[in-house]
């Protein structure tokens, strides 16, 4: 095996800061392709995240709308229940006022009967004395 000899001009060509034209173009093309791939991946990821967020938002809005409709139906049902309750309470108040007036009339009759009894007792006492 014989050692290879290199001349100085070859070493100077390797050590220069100016890249080879073909290698430079390849690196730029590779960087450009890499940029496009990364950009496409970022755009796709952004689109997928946007679709995912829209799906979540649609699901949330659907649940909110369902809950609002159920709450509205419950409020209507509760209002109907209260209307029935108020109607029953109004009938009960009317009946209680009827009972009150009946009791007042009965009390007046009892007082009249008691007055007649006392008057009868006074008459009997007057005759006996």
DSSP file (Angstrom, degrees, kcal/mol; ACC not computed):
  #  RESIDUE AA STRUCTURE BP1 BP2  ACC     N-H-->O    O-->H-N    N-H-->O    O-->H-N    TCO  KAPPA ALPHA  PHI   PSI    X-CA   Y-CA   Z-CA
    1    1 A X              0   0    0      0, 0.0     2,-0.5     0, 0.0     0, 0.0   0.000 360.0 360.0 360.0 132.9    0.0    0.0    0.0
    2    2 A X        -     0   0    0      1,-0.0     2,-0.1     0, 0.0     0, 0.0  -0.881 360.0-111.1-110.6 139.7    1.3    3.2   -0.9
    3    3 A X        -     0   0    0     -2,-0.5     2,-0.3     1,-0.1    -1,-0.0  -0.399  34.0-119.1 -68.0 143.0    0.4    6.4    0.8
    4    4 A X        -     0   0    0     -2,-0.1     2,-0.5     1,-0.0    -1,-0.1  -0.565  22.9-147.3 -81.5 144.3   -1.7    8.8   -1.3
    5    5 A X        -     0   0    0     -2,-0.3     2,-0.4     0, 0.0    -1,-0.0  -0.914  10.0-164.9-112.6 139.9   -0.4   12.1   -2.0
    6    6 A X        -     0   0    0     -2,-0.5     2,-0.2     4,-0.0    -2,-0.0  -0.950  15.2-132.5-121.2 142.1   -2.5   15.1   -2.3
    7    7 A X     >  -     0   0    0     -2,-0.4     4,-1.3     1,-0.1     3,-0.4  -0.495  24.8-111.0 -90.7 167.6   -1.4   18.3   -3.8
    8    8 A X  H  > S+     0   0    0      1,-0.2     4,-2.3     2,-0.2     5,-0.2   0.807 111.6  61.3 -68.3 -34.0   -1.9   21.7   -2.2
    9    9 A X  H  > S+     0   0    0      1,-0.2     4,-1.9     2,-0.2    -1,-0.2   0.874 103.2  51.3 -67.0 -34.9   -4.5   22.9   -4.7
   10   10 A X  H  > S+     0   0    0     -3,-0.4     4,-1.8     2,-0.2    -1,-0.2   0.915 110.5  48.7 -66.1 -42.2   -6.9   20.1   -3.9
   11   11 A X  H  X S+     0   0    0     -4,-1.3     4,-2.1     1,-0.2    -2,-0.2   0.880 109.7  52.1 -64.3 -37.6   -6.6   20.9   -0.2
   12   12 A X  H  X S+     0   0    0     -4,-2.3     4,-0.7     1,-0.2    -1,-0.2   0.896 107.4  52.5 -66.7 -37.3   -7.2   24.6   -0.9
   13   13 A X  H  < S+     0   0    0     -4,-1.9     3,-0.4     1,-0.2    -1,-0.2   0.892 111.6  46.6 -64.3 -37.8  -10.3   23.7   -2.8
   14   14 A X  H  < S+     0   0    0     -4,-1.8    -2,-0.2     1,-0.2    -1,-0.2   0.848 113.1  48.6 -72.1 -34.4  -11.7   21.6    0.1
   15   15 A X  H  < S+     0   0    0     -4,-2.1    -1,-0.2    -5,-0.2    -2,-0.2   0.494  84.1 112.3 -87.6  -3.0  -10.9   24.3    2.7
   16   16 A X     <  -     0   0    0     -4,-0.7    -3,-0.0    -3,-0.4    -4,-0.0  -0.374  67.5-134.9 -71.7 151.2  -12.5   27.2    0.9
   17   17 A X  S    S+     0   0    0      2,-0.1     2,-0.6    -2,-0.0    -1,-0.1   0.591  81.0  94.6 -81.9 -10.2  -15.6   28.7    2.4
   18   18 A X  S    S-     0   0    0     -5,-0.1    -2,-0.1     1,-0.0     3,-0.1  -0.731  76.7-132.9 -83.3 121.2  -17.3   28.9   -1.0
   19   19 A X        -     0   0    0     -2,-0.6     2,-0.1     1,-0.1    -2,-0.1  -0.303  28.4 -92.1 -73.1 159.0  -19.5   25.8   -1.4
   20   20 A X     >  -     0   0    0      1,-0.1     4,-2.9     4,-0.0     5,-0.2  -0.441  35.3-122.6 -65.7 142.0  -19.5   23.8   -4.6
   21   21 A X  H  > S+     0   0    0      1,-0.2     4,-2.2     2,-0.2     5,-0.2   0.899 109.9  44.2 -58.6 -43.3  -22.1   25.0   -7.0
   22   22 A X  H  > S+     0   0    0      2,-0.2     4,-2.3     1,-0.2    -1,-0.2   0.923 115.4  47.4 -68.1 -44.0  -23.9   21.6   -7.3
   23   23 A X  H  > S+     0   0    0      2,-0.2     4,-2.5     1,-0.2    -2,-0.2   0.888 111.8  51.4 -64.5 -38.8  -23.7   20.9   -3.5
   24   24 A X  H  X S+     0   0    0     -4,-2.9     4,-2.5     2,-0.2    -2,-0.2   0.938 110.9  47.1 -64.3 -46.2  -25.0   24.4   -2.8
   25   25 A X  H  X S+     0   0    0     -4,-2.2     4,-2.7    -5,-0.2    -2,-0.2   0.884 112.1  51.2 -63.2 -37.9  -28.0   24.0   -5.1
   26   26 A X  H  X S+     0   0    0     -4,-2.3     4,-2.8     2,-0.2    -1,-0.2   0.908 110.6  48.4 -64.8 -42.0  -28.7   20.6   -3.7
   27   27 A X  H  X S+     0   0    0     -4,-2.5     4,-2.8     2,-0.2    -2,-0.2   0.911 113.2  47.2 -65.5 -41.5  -28.7   22.0   -0.1
   28   28 A X  H  X S+     0   0    0     -4,-2.5     4,-2.8     2,-0.2    -2,-0.2   0.917 113.6  48.0 -65.3 -43.1  -31.0   24.8   -1.2
   29   29 A X  H  X S+     0   0    0     -4,-2.7     4,-2.7     2,-0.2    -2,-0.2   0.916 113.4  48.0 -63.3 -42.4  -33.3   22.4   -2.9
   30   30 A X  H  X S+     0   0    0     -4,-2.8     4,-2.8     2,-0.2    -2,-0.2   0.918 112.8  47.9 -63.8 -43.6  -33.3   20.1    0.1
   31   31 A X  H  X S+     0   0    0     -4,-2.8     4,-2.8     2,-0.2    -2,-0.2   0.902 112.3  50.2 -63.4 -40.9  -34.0   23.1    2.4
   32   32 A X  H  X S+     0   0    0     -4,-2.8     4,-2.4     2,-0.2    -2,-0.2   0.918 112.6  45.7 -63.4 -43.9  -36.8   24.2    0.1
   33   33 A X  H  X S+     0   0    0     -4,-2.7     4,-2.7     2,-0.2    -2,-0.2   0.913 112.9  50.5 -64.8 -42.1  -38.3   20.8    0.1
   34   34 A X  H  X S+     0   0    0     -4,-2.8     4,-2.7     1,-0.2     5,-0.2   0.914 110.3  50.3 -61.7 -42.7  -37.9   20.5    3.8
   35   35 A X  H  X S+     0   0    0     -4,-2.8     4,-2.9     2,-0.2    -2,-0.2   0.926 111.4  48.1 -60.1 -45.5  -39.6   23.9    4.2
   36   36 A X  H  X S+     0   0    0     -4,-2.4     4,-2.8     2,-0.2    -2,-0.2   0.900 112.5  48.6 -63.6 -41.1  -42.5   22.9    2.0
   37   37 A X  H  X S+     0   0    0     -4,-2.7     4,-2.6     2,-0.2    -2,-0.2   0.933 114.5  45.3 -63.9 -45.5  -42.9   19.6    3.9
   38   38 A X  H  X S+     0   0    0     -4,-2.7     4,-2.7     2,-0.2    -2,-0.2   0.909 114.2  49.3 -64.5 -41.8  -42.9   21.3    7.2
   39   39 A X  H  X S+     0   0    0     -4,-2.9     4,-2.7    -5,-0.2    -2,-0.2   0.915 112.3  47.6 -63.7 -43.2  -45.3   24.0    6.0
   40   40 A X  H  X S+     0   0    0     -4,-2.8     4,-2.8     2,-0.2    -2,-0.2   0.913 112.6  49.2 -64.1 -42.1  -47.6   21.4    4.6
   41   41 A X  H  X S+     0   0    0     -4,-2.6     4,-2.8     2,-0.2    -2,-0.2   0.909 112.4  48.2 -63.1 -41.8  -47.5   19.5    7.9
   42   42 A X  H  X S+     0   0    0     -4,-2.7     4,-2.7     2,-0.2    -2,-0.2   0.912 112.5  48.4 -65.7 -41.5  -48.2   22.6    9.8
   43   43 A X  H  X S+     0   0    0     -4,-2.7     4,-2.5     2,-0.2    -2,-0.2   0.921 113.6  47.0 -63.8 -44.0  -51.1   23.6    7.6
   44   44 A X  H  X S+     0   0    0     -4,-2.8     4,-2.9     2,-0.2    -2,-0.2   0.920 113.1  48.8 -63.3 -43.3  -52.5   20.0    7.9
   45   45 A X  H  X S+     0   0    0     -4,-2.8     4,-2.9     2,-0.2     5,-0.2   0.916 111.8  49.4 -62.8 -42.1  -52.1   20.1   11.6
   46   46 A X  H  X S+     0   0    0     -4,-2.7     4,-2.5     2,-0.2    -1,-0.2   0.916 112.6  47.9 -62.4 -42.6  -53.7   23.5   11.8
   47   47 A X  H  X S+     0   0    0     -4,-2.5     4,-2.5     2,-0.2    -2,-0.2   0.910 113.2  47.4 -64.4 -42.6  -56.6   22.2    9.7
   48   48 A X  H  X S+     0   0    0     -4,-2.9     4,-2.6     2,-0.2    -2,-0.2   0.908 113.1  47.9 -66.7 -41.9  -57.0   19.1   11.8
   49   49 A X  H  X S+     0   0    0     -4,-2.9     4,-2.8     2,-0.2    -2,-0.2   0.902 112.1  50.8 -64.1 -40.2  -56.9   21.1   15.0
   50   50 A X  H  X S+     0   0    0     -4,-2.5     4,-2.5    -5,-0.2    -2,-0.2   0.914 111.7  46.8 -63.6 -42.9  -59.4   23.5   13.6
   51   51 A X  H  X S+     0   0    0     -4,-2.5     4,-2.4     2,-0.2    -2,-0.2   0.908 113.0  49.6 -64.5 -41.3  -61.7   20.6   12.6
   52   52 A X  H  X S+     0   0    0     -4,-2.6     4,-2.5     2,-0.2    -2,-0.2   0.918 112.0  47.8 -62.9 -44.0  -61.3   19.0   16.0
   53   53 A X  H  X S+     0   0    0     -4,-2.8     4,-2.7     1,-0.2    -2,-0.2   0.902 111.7  50.5 -65.0 -40.2  -62.1   22.3   17.7
   54   54 A X  H  X S+     0   0    0     -4,-2.5     4,-2.9     2,-0.2    -2,-0.2   0.899 109.8  50.7 -63.7 -39.7  -65.2   22.8   15.5
   55   55 A X  H  X S+     0   0    0     -4,-2.4     4,-2.6     2,-0.2    -2,-0.2   0.931 111.9  47.0 -63.1 -45.1  -66.4   19.3   16.3
   56   56 A X  H  X S+     0   0    0     -4,-2.5     4,-2.8     2,-0.2    -2,-0.2   0.924 113.6  48.5 -60.8 -44.2  -66.0   20.0   20.0
   57   57 A X  H  X S+     0   0    0     -4,-2.7     4,-3.0     2,-0.2     5,-0.2   0.914 111.3  49.7 -64.2 -42.6  -67.8   23.3   19.7
   58   58 A X  H  X S+     0   0    0     -4,-2.9     4,-2.4     2,-0.2    -1,-0.2   0.917 112.1  48.4 -61.9 -42.5  -70.6   21.7   17.7
   59   59 A X  H  X S+     0   0    0     -4,-2.6     4,-2.5     2,-0.2    -2,-0.2   0.928 113.2  47.5 -62.6 -44.3  -70.9   19.0   20.3
   60   60 A X  H  X S+     0   0    0     -4,-2.8     4,-2.8     1,-0.2    -2,-0.2   0.929 112.8  48.1 -62.3 -44.9  -71.0   21.6   23.1
   61   61 A X  H  X S+     0   0    0     -4,-3.0     4,-2.8     2,-0.2    -1,-0.2   0.880 110.7  52.0 -64.7 -37.0  -73.5   23.8   21.3
   62   62 A X  H  X S+     0   0    0     -4,-2.4     4,-2.7    -5,-0.2    -1,-0.2   0.932 112.1  45.5 -63.3 -45.2  -75.7   20.7   20.6
   63   63 A X  H  X S+     0   0    0     -4,-2.5     4,-2.7     2,-0.2    -2,-0.2   0.900 113.4  49.8 -65.1 -39.9  -75.6   19.8   24.3
   64   64 A X  H  X S+     0   0    0     -4,-2.8     4,-2.6     2,-0.2    -2,-0.2   0.924 112.2  47.7 -64.0 -43.4  -76.3   23.4   25.3
   65   65 A X  H  X S+     0   0    0     -4,-2.8     4,-2.6     2,-0.2    -2,-0.2   0.920 112.6  48.9 -64.5 -43.0  -79.2   23.6   22.9
   66   66 A X  H  X S+     0   0    0     -4,-2.7     4,-2.6     1,-0.2     5,-0.2   0.936 113.2  47.5 -59.8 -46.0  -80.6   20.2   24.2
   67   67 A X  H  X S+     0   0    0     -4,-2.7     4,-2.7     1,-0.2    -2,-0.2   0.900 111.6  50.1 -63.2 -40.4  -80.3   21.4   27.8
   68   68 A X  H  X S+     0   0    0     -4,-2.6     4,-2.5     2,-0.2    -1,-0.2   0.910 111.7  48.1 -65.3 -41.3  -81.9   24.7   27.0
   69   69 A X  H  X S+     0   0    0     -4,-2.6     4,-2.4     2,-0.2    -2,-0.2   0.911 113.3  47.4 -65.7 -41.5  -84.9   23.0   25.2
   70   70 A X  H  X S+     0   0    0     -4,-2.6     4,-2.4     2,-0.2    -2,-0.2   0.903 112.5  49.8 -65.2 -40.0  -85.3   20.6   28.1
   71   71 A X  H  X S+     0   0    0     -4,-2.7     4,-2.4     2,-0.2    -2,-0.2   0.905 110.6  49.9 -64.8 -40.5  -85.1   23.4   30.6
   72   72 A X  H  X S+     0   0    0     -4,-2.5     4,-2.4     2,-0.2    -2,-0.2   0.915 111.4  48.5 -63.9 -41.9  -87.7   25.4   28.6
   73   73 A X  H  X S+     0   0    0     -4,-2.4     4,-2.5     1,-0.2    -2,-0.2   0.898 111.8  49.9 -64.1 -39.4  -90.0   22.3   28.6
   74   74 A X  H  X S+     0   0    0     -4,-2.4     4,-2.7     2,-0.2    -2,-0.2   0.888 110.0  50.4 -66.3 -38.4  -89.5   21.9   32.3
   75   75 A X  H  X S+     0   0    0     -4,-2.4     4,-2.6     2,-0.2    -2,-0.2   0.914 111.4  48.2 -65.6 -42.0  -90.3   25.6   32.9
   76   76 A X  H  X S+     0   0    0     -4,-2.4     4,-2.4     2,-0.2    -2,-0.2   0.927 113.4  47.8 -62.9 -44.0  -93.5   25.3   30.8
   77   77 A X  H  X S+     0   0    0     -4,-2.5     4,-2.3     1,-0.2    -2,-0.2   0.907 112.7  48.8 -62.9 -41.6  -94.5   22.1   32.7
   78   78 A X  H  X S+     0   0    0     -4,-2.7     4,-2.6     2,-0.2    -1,-0.2   0.891 109.5  52.2 -65.3 -39.2  -93.8   23.8   36.0
   79   79 A X  H  X S+     0   0    0     -4,-2.6     4,-2.3     2,-0.2    -2,-0.2   0.909 110.0  48.8 -63.5 -41.3  -95.8   26.8   35.0
   80   80 A X  H  X S+     0   0    0     -4,-2.4     4,-2.3     2,-0.2    -2,-0.2   0.908 110.9  51.1 -63.4 -41.0  -98.8   24.5   34.1
   81   81 A X  H  X S+     0   0    0     -4,-2.3     4,-2.5     1,-0.2    -2,-0.2   0.927 110.9  47.9 -60.8 -44.9  -98.4   22.7   37.5
   82   82 A X  H  X S+     0   0    0     -4,-2.6     4,-3.1     2,-0.2     5,-0.2   0.864 108.2  54.7 -66.8 -35.0  -98.4   26.1   39.3
   83   83 A X  H  X S+     0   0    0     -4,-2.3     4,-2.4     2,-0.2    -1,-0.2   0.935 111.1  45.7 -61.0 -44.2 -101.5   27.2   37.3
   84   84 A X  H  X S+     0   0    0     -4,-2.3     4,-2.4     2,-0.2    -2,-0.2   0.899 113.9  48.9 -63.8 -40.6 -103.3   24.0   38.5
   85   85 A X  H  X S+     0   0    0     -4,-2.5     4,-2.6     2,-0.2    -2,-0.2   0.916 111.5  48.6 -65.7 -43.3 -102.0   24.6   42.0
   86   86 A X  H  X S+     0   0    0     -4,-3.1     4,-2.6     2,-0.2    -2,-0.2   0.911 111.2  50.9 -63.5 -41.3 -103.2   28.2   42.1
   87   87 A X  H  X S+     0   0    0     -4,-2.4     4,-2.2    -5,-0.2    -2,-0.2   0.926 111.5  47.5 -61.7 -44.2 -106.6   27.2   40.7
   88   88 A X  H  X S+     0   0    0     -4,-2.4     4,-2.3     1,-0.2    -2,-0.2   0.897 112.2  49.9 -64.1 -39.6 -106.9   24.5   43.4
   89   89 A X  H  X S+     0   0    0     -4,-2.6     4,-2.6     2,-0.2    -2,-0.2   0.884 108.6  52.2 -67.2 -37.6 -105.9   27.0   46.1
   90   90 A X  H  X S+     0   0    0     -4,-2.6     4,-2.4     2,-0.2    -2,-0.2   0.912 110.4  48.3 -64.2 -40.5 -108.4   29.6   44.8
   91   91 A X  H  X S+     0   0    0     -4,-2.2     4,-2.5     2,-0.2    -2,-0.2   0.907 111.3  50.9 -63.8 -40.0 -111.2   26.9   45.0
   92   92 A X  H  X S+     0   0    0     -4,-2.3     4,-2.6     2,-0.2    -2,-0.2   0.904 109.6  49.8 -64.3 -41.0 -110.0   26.1   48.5
   93   93 A X  H  X S+     0   0    0     -4,-2.6     4,-2.4     2,-0.2    -1,-0.2   0.919 110.6  50.3 -63.4 -42.7 -110.1   29.8   49.5
   94   94 A X  H  X S+     0   0    0     -4,-2.4     4,-2.0     1,-0.2    -2,-0.2   0.921 112.2  47.2 -60.4 -43.4 -113.6   30.1   48.1
   95   95 A X  H  X S+     0   0    0     -4,-2.5     4,-2.6     1,-0.2    -2,-0.2   0.899 111.2  51.3 -65.4 -39.9 -114.7   27.0   50.0
   96   96 A X  H  X S+     0   0    0     -4,-2.6     4,-2.4     2,-0.2    -1,-0.2   0.877 109.2  50.3 -66.2 -36.5 -113.1   28.3   53.2
   97   97 A X  H  X S+     0   0    0     -4,-2.4     4,-2.4     2,-0.2    -1,-0.2   0.876 110.3  50.9 -67.9 -35.4 -114.9   31.6   52.8
   98   98 A X  H  X S+     0   0    0     -4,-2.0     4,-2.4     2,-0.2    -2,-0.2   0.922 111.0  47.6 -64.1 -43.7 -118.2   29.7   52.3
   99   99 A X  H  X S+     0   0    0     -4,-2.6     4,-2.8     2,-0.2    -2,-0.2   0.893 111.0  52.5 -63.1 -39.9 -117.5   27.7   55.5
  100  100 A X  H  X S+     0   0    0     -4,-2.4     4,-2.5     2,-0.2    -2,-0.2   0.928 110.8  45.5 -62.6 -45.4 -116.7   31.0   57.3
  101  101 A X  H  X S+     0   0    0     -4,-2.4     4,-2.3     2,-0.2    -1,-0.2   0.887 113.1  51.2 -67.5 -36.0 -119.9   32.6   56.3
  102  102 A X  H  X S+     0   0    0     -4,-2.4     4,-2.6     2,-0.2    -2,-0.2   0.917 111.1  48.3 -63.6 -42.4 -121.8   29.4   57.2
  103  103 A X  H  X S+     0   0    0     -4,-2.8     4,-2.8     2,-0.2    -2,-0.2   0.894 110.7  50.9 -64.7 -39.5 -120.1   29.4   60.7
  104  104 A X  H  X S+     0   0    0     -4,-2.5     4,-2.2     2,-0.2    -1,-0.2   0.920 112.5  46.1 -64.5 -42.2 -121.0   33.1   61.1
  105  105 A X  H  X S+     0   0    0     -4,-2.3     4,-2.2     2,-0.2    -2,-0.2   0.915 113.8  49.0 -65.7 -41.6 -124.6   32.4   60.3
  106  106 A X  H  X S+     0   0    0     -4,-2.6     4,-2.7     2,-0.2    -2,-0.2   0.907 110.5  51.0 -63.3 -42.4 -124.7   29.3   62.6
  107  107 A X  H  X S+     0   0    0     -4,-2.8     4,-2.6     1,-0.2    -1,-0.2   0.901 109.1  50.9 -62.4 -40.9 -123.1   31.4   65.4
  108  108 A X  H  X S+     0   0    0     -4,-2.2     4,-2.1     2,-0.2    -1,-0.2   0.917 110.7  48.7 -63.0 -42.2 -125.8   34.0   64.9
  109  109 A X  H  X S+     0   0    0     -4,-2.2     4,-2.6     2,-0.2    -2,-0.2   0.917 111.0  50.6 -63.4 -42.6 -128.5   31.4   65.1
  110  110 A X  H  X S+     0   0    0     -4,-2.7     4,-3.0     1,-0.2     5,-0.2   0.913 109.9  49.9 -62.2 -42.1 -127.0   29.9   68.2
  111  111 A X  H  X S+     0   0    0     -4,-2.6     4,-2.4     2,-0.2    -1,-0.2   0.898 111.0  49.7 -62.7 -38.8 -126.8   33.3   69.9
  112  112 A X  H  X S+     0   0    0     -4,-2.1     4,-2.3     2,-0.2    -2,-0.2   0.912 112.0  47.8 -64.8 -42.8 -130.5   33.9   69.0
  113  113 A X  H  X S+     0   0    0     -4,-2.6     4,-2.6     2,-0.2    -2,-0.2   0.926 112.4  49.1 -63.6 -44.6 -131.4   30.5   70.4
  114  114 A X  H  X S+     0   0    0     -4,-3.0     4,-2.7     1,-0.2     5,-0.2   0.903 110.5  51.1 -61.9 -40.5 -129.4   31.2   73.6
  115  115 A X  H  X S+     0   0    0     -4,-2.4     4,-2.4    -5,-0.2    -1,-0.2   0.911 110.9  48.0 -62.6 -42.0 -131.1   34.6   73.9
  116  116 A X  H  X S+     0   0    0     -4,-2.3     4,-2.5     2,-0.2    -2,-0.2   0.896 111.9  49.9 -66.7 -38.6 -134.6   33.0   73.5
  117  117 A X  H  X S+     0   0    0     -4,-2.6     4,-2.6     2,-0.2    -2,-0.2   0.939 112.4  46.8 -63.2 -46.7 -133.7   30.3   76.2
  118  118 A X  H  X S+     0   0    0     -4,-2.7     4,-2.4     1,-0.2    -2,-0.2   0.890 112.5  50.0 -63.6 -38.2 -132.5   33.0   78.6
  119  119 A X  H  X S+     0   0    0     -4,-2.4     4,-2.2    -5,-0.2    -1,-0.2   0.910 110.8  49.9 -65.4 -40.6 -135.6   35.0   77.9
  120  120 A X  H  X S+     0   0    0     -4,-2.5     4,-2.4     2,-0.2    -2,-0.2   0.894 110.6  49.8 -63.4 -40.2 -137.7   31.9   78.6
  121  121 A X  H  X S+     0   0    0     -4,-2.6     4,-2.7     2,-0.2    -2,-0.2   0.908 110.1  50.6 -65.5 -42.0 -135.9   31.2   81.8
  122  122 A X  H  X S+     0   0    0     -4,-2.4     4,-2.3     2,-0.2    -2,-0.2   0.890 110.7  49.7 -62.4 -39.8 -136.4   34.9   82.9
  123  123 A X  H  X S+     0   0    0     -4,-2.2     4,-2.0     2,-0.2    -2,-0.2   0.934 112.0  47.3 -65.7 -44.6 -140.1   34.6   82.2
  124  124 A X  H  X S+     0   0    0     -4,-2.4     4,-2.2     1,-0.2    -2,-0.2   0.911 112.1  50.3 -63.3 -41.2 -140.4   31.4   84.1
  125  125 A X  H  X S+     0   0    0     -4,-2.7     4,-2.2     1,-0.2    -1,-0.2   0.891 109.4  52.0 -62.6 -39.3 -138.4   32.9   87.0
  126  126 A X  H  < S+     0   0    0     -4,-2.3    -1,-0.2     1,-0.2    -2,-0.2   0.876 110.9  46.8 -67.0 -36.5 -140.7   35.9   87.0
  127  127 A X  H  < S+     0   0    0     -4,-2.0    -1,-0.2     1,-0.2    -2,-0.2   0.866 112.8  49.7 -72.1 -36.3 -143.8   33.7   87.1
  128  128 A X  H  <        0   0    0     -4,-2.2    -2,-0.2     1,-0.2    -1,-0.2   0.861 360.0 360.0 -73.0 -36.5 -142.4   31.5   89.9
  129  129 A X     <        0   0    0     -4,-2.2    -1,-0.2    -5,-0.2    -2,-0.2   0.480 360.0 360.0 -75.7 360.0 -141.4   34.5   92.1
